[in-house]
């Protein structure tokens, strides 16, 4: 096992963990209507072009564009009306030179029509004939066959988290079922003799369990399935049994508390008992969350988090998120929602250590301001009061008031 609390930079620590983590994507087929937030497991191809027919984007008259060339309000073109395009079916006629057809938004263009004149640029002069007051070019006001998607085109590659737009696109192509990566199961163990369930009345020296619920919410938000194993006593054997049970049933195991340098620290010992190679990293040069443990046991990630709620949630965002992304095969990660704001106060930091500071956003005259929310790492409402986090890089000794910073939303 590496030396106890040998501090590593977060990026280096994460690389060590991910390099040793096997990723096996288990595919399951689900209904597209239920696939929001799921990650595609295979490339998805279009079964047909989209649009599947040339159609108009406006109300007006379908025309042969060349019949309108030179038309203007002072010198209109006169076209015969061949008919009206029915909605939801193909027109039973085609356009001959000098003719047009009344058409409504979304209607299918008749054969030989290649443009549409908007209704407001036309005028009825006599029955069966219309004045065209403006020329149109080929394909003007028209969605052409396959303009959006061609038949056989890969429309969504594997490793993409499905948004409402993707759900709509799949439905437009009649793809009602989709293969997605199975949600990884993340076992969550909360340890501590002083920790009690939230629904129990507090006694002297007791605190309610926070981490189980914040971590479960985070895991679910990241697209995985949280499995709670309850509160475990600060004793080696009960913790070992619970951790082994979780490791058997889950893809990732997260243990909170017991990772600091103290006589009651059991987490690192328990993790090393779970399987090889065991603990890879014990100590990360970040605040909050220095006593973090990263391990691989029986080809599964095991992460020991600090017990303090703020530390646990911040570190979980740094390390658990990339692990879940890897197990989902998430390749096209989109930027995390953030905003640029101007720092309201000077912030000091220790060189060589990465700091994450909670901030709240205040509206200013020249944009948003990032106002630090100070509090110790065991005070959960430090994060409740915050809108996001800012990062002080390891090579900085702080940030000056007035500097523009990126606020990553919580």
C-alpha positions in Angstrom: 0.0 0.0 0.0 1.3 3.5 -0.8 2.6 5.6 2.1 -0.2 6.9 4.3 -1.3 10.3 3.2 1.3 10.7 0.5 -0.4 13.7 -1.1 -0.8 13.7 -4.9 -2.3 16.4 -7.2 -5.9 15.7 -8.0 -5.3 15.2 -11.8 -2.5 12.8 -11.1 -4.5 10.9 -8.5 -7.5 10.6 -10.9 -5.3 9.4 -13.7 -3.8 6.6 -11.5 -7.4 5.5 -10.7 -8.8 5.6 -14.2 -5.7 3.9 -15.7 -6.4 0.8 -13.5 -10.2 0.8 -13.9 -11.5 -1.8 -16.4 -14.6 -0.5 -18.3 -17.1 -3.0 -19.5 -20.2 -1.4 -21.0 -23.3 -3.6 -20.4 -26.0 -2.8 -22.9 -29.7 -2.7 -22.3 -32.5 -1.8 -24.6 -35.1 0.6 -23.3 -37.9 2.7 -24.8 -36.7 6.0 -26.3 -39.4 7.8 -24.4 -37.7 6.7 -21.1 -34.1 7.3 -22.3 -33.6 10.9 -21.1 -30.2 11.2 -19.5 -29.1 7.8 -20.5 -25.9 7.1 -22.5 -25.9 5.5 -25.9 -24.0 2.2 -26.1 -23.9 1.8 -29.8 -23.9 4.0 -32.9 -27.4 4.9 -34.0 -28.1 5.1 -37.8 -30.9 6.8 -39.6 -33.3 4.2 -41.1 -34.5 6.8 -43.7 -33.7 10.4 -44.7 -35.2 13.3 -42.7 -37.2 15.0 -44.0 -38.5 12.0 -45.9 -40.0 14.3 -48.5 -39.5 17.9 -49.7 -41.8 20.2 -47.7 -42.5 23.8 -47.2 -41.6 25.9 -44.2 -44.2 28.6 -44.8 -47.8 29.1 -46.0 -47.8 30.2 -49.6 -47.6 28.8 -53.1 -45.4 26.0 -54.3 -43.8 27.1 -57.6 -41.1 26.3 -60.1 -38.5 28.9 -59.1 -37.7 29.9 -62.8 -41.3 30.9 -63.3 -40.9 33.7 -60.7 -37.6 35.1 -61.9 -37.9 38.9 -62.4 -41.2 39.2 -60.6 -41.7 42.3 -58.4 -44.6 44.4 -57.1 -44.3 46.7 -60.2 -44.0 43.7 -62.6 -45.6 40.6 -61.1 -45.6 37.1 -62.5 -48.9 35.5 -63.2 -49.3 31.8 -62.4 -52.2 29.4 -62.8 -53.3 27.6 -59.6 -53.1 23.8 -60.3 -54.7 22.9 -56.9 -54.2 22.8 -53.2 -51.8 20.5 -51.5 -53.6 18.3 -48.9 -51.9 18.1 -45.5 -50.7 14.6 -44.5 -50.7 13.1 -48.0 -49.0 13.5 -51.3 -50.5 15.9 -53.9 -52.2 14.1 -56.7 -50.9 16.5 -59.3 -47.6 17.9 -60.5 -46.6 21.4 -61.6 -46.4 22.3 -65.2 -44.5 25.4 -66.4 -46.5 28.5 -65.5 -48.5 26.9 -62.7 -48.4 26.9 -58.8 -50.2 25.2 -55.9 -51.6 26.6 -52.7 -49.6 24.9 -49.9 -49.5 25.1 -46.0 -46.6 24.9 -43.6 -45.3 21.3 -43.6 -47.1 20.3 -46.8 -45.4 18.1 -49.4 -44.2 19.8 -52.5 -45.8 18.6 -55.8 -43.5 17.0 -58.4 -41.4 19.6 -60.3 -42.0 22.3 -57.6 -38.7 23.5 -56.2 -39.5 26.6 -54.1 -42.4 28.3 -52.2 -43.5 31.9 -52.4 -44.7 33.2 -49.0 -48.4 34.1 -49.0 -47.7 37.7 -48.2 -45.8 38.1 -51.5 -48.8 37.0 -53.5 -52.1 38.5 -54.5 -55.3 36.9 -56.0 -56.4 38.7 -59.1 -58.9 36.4 -60.7 -60.2 32.9 -60.0 -57.6 30.2 -60.7 -54.7 32.7 -61.0 -52.3 34.4 -58.6 -49.9 37.3 -58.8 -46.4 36.6 -57.6 -44.9 39.9 -56.3 -41.4 38.6 -55.5 -39.0 36.2 -57.1 -37.7 33.1 -55.2 -34.6 31.0 -55.6 -34.5 27.3 -55.9 -35.1 25.6 -52.4 -36.2 28.9 -50.9 -38.7 28.3 -48.0 -38.3 24.5 -48.5 -36.8 21.7 -46.5 -35.3 19.3 -49.0 -35.3 15.5 -48.9 -32.6 14.4 -46.4 -31.6 18.0 -45.6 -31.5 17.2 -41.9 -30.3 13.5 -42.0 -29.4 11.2 -44.8 -30.4 7.5 -44.8 -27.8 5.4 -43.1 -26.0 8.4 -41.5 -24.8 7.9 -37.9 -27.0 10.4 -36.1 -25.8 9.7 -32.5 -22.5 8.0 -31.8 -21.9 5.8 -28.7 -21.1 7.5 -25.5 -23.6 10.4 -25.8 -25.9 11.4 -22.9 -29.3 11.8 -24.4 -31.0 15.2 -24.1 -34.5 16.2 -25.0 -33.2 17.2 -28.5 -31.9 13.6 -29.1 -35.1 12.1 -27.8 -37.1 14.2 -30.3 -34.7 13.3 -33.2 -34.9 9.6 -32.5 -38.7 9.8 -32.4 -38.7 11.7 -35.7 -37.0 8.7 -37.3 -39.3 6.2 -35.7 -36.6 4.8 -33.4 -38.7 3.9 -30.4 -36.1 1.7 -28.6 -32.5 2.5 -28.1 -29.5 0.6 -26.7 -28.0 2.4 -23.7 -25.3 1.6 -21.1 -26.7 0.0 -18.0 -26.6 2.4 -15.0 -23.6 1.5 -12.8 -24.6 0.6 -9.3 -22.8 2.7 -6.7 -22.7 1.3 -3.2 -22.6 3.9 -0.4 -21.4 3.2 3.1 -21.5 5.8 5.8 -19.4 5.0 8.9 -19.2 6.5 12.4 -20.4 5.6 15.9 -21.8 9.1 16.3 -23.8 9.0 13.0 -27.6 8.2 13.2 -30.4 8.1 10.6 -32.1 11.4 9.8 -35.4 10.3 11.3 -34.0 9.6 14.8 -34.0 12.1 17.6 -30.5 13.5 18.3 -28.8 12.4 21.5 -25.7 13.9 23.1 -22.7 13.8 20.7 -24.7 12.5 17.8 -25.1 13.8 14.3 -27.6 12.8 11.6 -26.4 11.0 8.4 -25.9 13.6 5.6 -23.4 11.9 3.3 -25.5 8.9 2.4 -28.2 11.2 1.0 -26.0 13.9 -0.7 -23.9 11.2 -2.4 -27.0 9.2 -3.4 -28.5 12.4 -5.0 -25.2 13.2 -6.8 -24.8 9.6 -8.0 -28.4 9.6 -9.4 -27.8 13.0 -11.0 -24.7 11.6 -12.7 -26.7 8.8 -14.3 -25.9 5.9 -12.0 -27.9 3.9 -9.5 -27.2 4.5 -5.8 -27.4 1.6 -3.3 -27.3 2.6 0.4 -25.8 0.1 2.8 -26.6 2.2 5.9 -24.5 3.4 8.7 -21.6 1.1 9.6 -19.9 1.0 13.0 -16.3 2.1 13.4 -15.1 -1.4 13.8 -13.0 -3.4 11.3 -15.1 -6.5 10.9 -18.5 -4.9 10.5 -17.0 -2.4 8.0 -15.2 -5.2 6.1 -18.3 -7.3 5.8 -20.4 -4.4 4.6 -17.8 -3.2 2.1 -17.3 -6.8 0.8 -21.1 -7.2 0.3 -21.3 -3.9 -1.5 -18.3 -4.7 -3.7 -19.9 -8.0 -4.7 -23.2 -6.4 -5.8 -22.1 -3.0 -7.1 -19.8 -1.5 -9.7 -18.3 1.2 -7.5 -18.1 1.4 -3.7 -17.9 4.7 -1.8 -17.1 4.8 1.9 -17.4 8.0 3.9 -15.4 8.9 7.0 -12.6 6.9 8.5 -10.1 8.2 6.0 -8.2 10.8 8.1 -5.1 10.0 10.0 -6.4 8.9 13.4 -6.4 5.9 15.7 -9.9 5.1 14.5 -9.0 5.0 10.8 -10.1 1.7 9.4 -11.1 2.6 5.9 -7.7 2.1 4.2 -7.2 -1.3 6.0 -10.7 -2.4 5.1 -10.2 -1.5 1.4 -6.9 -3.3 1.2 -8.7 -6.5 2.4 -11.3 -6.3 -0.4 -9.0 -7.4 -3.2 -5.9 -6.5 -5.3 -4.4 -4.2 -6.1 -6.1 -2.3 -3.2 -5.3 1.2 -2.3 -3.6 3.2 -5.1 -3.8 6.7 -3.6 -4.2 7.8 0.0 -4.1 11.5 0.2 -4.9 14.2 -2.4 -3.4 17.7 -2.4 -6.8 19.4 -2.4 -8.9 21.4 0.1 -11.4 20.3 1.2 -10.8 16.6 1.0 -7.1 15.9 1.6 -7.5 12.4 3.2 -9.2 10.9 0.1 -8.6 7.2 -0.7 -8.7 5.8 -4.3 -8.5 2.1 -4.9 -9.2 -0.7 -7.3 -10.4 -4.0 -5.7 -11.3 -6.9 -7.9 -11.4 -4.6 -10.9 -13.8 -2.2 -9.3 -13.3 1.3 -8.1 -13.5 1.8 -4.3 -13.3 5.4 -3.0 -12.9 6.5 0.6 -14.2 10.0 1.2 -13.8 12.3 4.2 -16.7 12.3 6.6 -17.2 16.0 6.6 -20.2 16.7 4.3 -18.7 19.6 2.3 -15.4 17.7 1.7 -17.3 14.5 0.8 -19.5 16.3 -1.8 -16.7 18.3 -3.4 -14.3 15.3 -3.6 -17.2 13.1 -5.0 -17.6 15.7 -7.8 -13.9 15.5 -8.6 -13.5 11.7 -8.5 -16.8 9.8 -8.6 -18.1 11.7 -11.6 -15.2 10.6 -13.9 -15.5 7.0 -12.7 -19.2 6.9 -13.5 -18.6 8.6 -16.9 -16.0 5.9 -17.7 -18.3 3.1 -16.7 -21.1 4.6 -18.8 -18.7 4.9 -21.8 -19.5 8.6 -21.8 -17.1 9.9 -24.5 -18.7 13.2 -25.5 -18.8 15.0 -22.2 -20.4 18.5 -22.5 -19.0 21.4 -20.5 -20.2 21.6 -16.9 -22.6 24.5 -16.5 -20.7 27.5 -15.3 -20.6 31.3 -15.4 -17.9 33.9 -15.3 -18.1 36.3 -12.3 -15.8 38.8 -10.6 -14.4 37.9 -7.2 -15.5 40.2 -4.4 -12.7 39.4 -1.9 -9.1 38.5 -1.8 -8.6 34.7 -1.4 -5.4 33.2 -0.1 -4.2 29.7 -0.9 -1.3 27.4 -0.2 1.0 27.0 -3.1 1.0 23.4 -4.4 -2.5 22.7 -3.2 -5.7 23.0 -5.2 -8.5 24.7 -3.3 -12.2 24.7 -4.1 -14.2 27.6 -2.6 -18.0 27.8 -2.4 -19.4 31.1 -3.6 -22.8 32.7 -4.1 -23.6 34.8 -7.1 -24.5 38.5 -6.7 -25.9 40.6 -9.5 -23.7 43.6 -10.2 -23.8 46.6 -12.5 -21.2 45.0 -14.9 -22.2 41.4 -14.5 -22.2 38.8 -11.7 -20.0 38.8 -8.7 -18.7 35.7 -6.9 -18.9 36.2 -3.1 -17.1 33.5 -1.1 -19.1 31.6 1.4 -16.8 30.8 4.3 -17.4 27.8 6.6 -15.8 24.7 7.9 -16.0 21.5 5.9 -18.4 19.8 8.3 -21.1 22.6 7.8 -23.4 21.4 5.0 -25.2 24.7 4.8 -22.0 26.2 3.5 -22.9 24.6 0.3 -26.6 25.2 0.7 -25.9 28.9 0.7 -23.6 28.7 -2.3 -24.5 28.7 -6.0 -21.3 27.1 -7.1 -17.6 26.5 -6.6 -14.5 28.3 -7.8 -11.1 26.6 -8.2 -7.8 28.0 -7.0 -5.1 26.1 -9.0 -2.2 24.5 -7.2 0.3 26.9 -8.8 -1.4 30.0 -7.3 -1.1 31.5 -3.9 -4.5 33.0 -4.0 -6.8 35.1 -6.1 -7.2 38.9 -5.9 -10.5 40.7 -5.5 -11.9 41.8 -8.9 -10.4 38.9 -10.8 -12.7 37.1 -13.2 -13.3 33.5 -12.1 -15.3 30.5 -13.5 -18.1 29.5 -11.1 -19.1 25.9 -11.6 -22.7 25.4 -10.6 -23.4 23.0 -7.8 
